[in-house]
């Protein structure tokens, strides 16, 4: 599974079950996608950035 983070969007690519699991994981801490994106950028990370999940 791969997660691509841009300034105003997030792209998840992978198998359907991987994406559903990752969204469930992030939904525990963030209600809205906008909150998730904002939290990524406030940690000092520069956009665009490619994240890879280890799961």
N, C-alpha and C positions, 0 to 999 in steps of 0.2 A: 504494500500500500504506500502511496505517496500523497503528501499534502503540500500544495503550493500556496504560499501566502503572498498576496499582492497588497497594495495600499488599501483598497476597498473591497476585496473579495478573497475567498478561499476556494481552492479547487481540490477536491478529493478524488483520487483515482485508485481503483482497486476493485476487488470483488465486492459484490453487493453486501455480503455478510460482514466484510471488513469495514465498509463505510458505515453500515448501520451500527456496528459495535463502537466505532470511533465517535459517531454522533451521540450515541447514548453516553459515552464517557464524558464528552464535553458538555452535555446537557446537565450533568450533575453540578457543574460550577457556573455555567452561563445560561441564562434564559434566552437571550437573543444572539444571533450570529454577530451583530454589530458589537455586542459586549465582548465576544470572543476575539474578534479582530482588534478591537481597541486594546484589550489586555495584552495581546501579542506585541503591538507597537509600543506600548508604554513600558515594556521590559527592556527597551533599548535596542531591539532588533531592527535591522534595516529591511525595507521591502524593495523588491521582491526577494523572497527567500524560499528555498526548497527544503522542506522537512521530510524526513523519512521515518516511518514508524518501524519499530523493531518487532512488533507483534505480527 
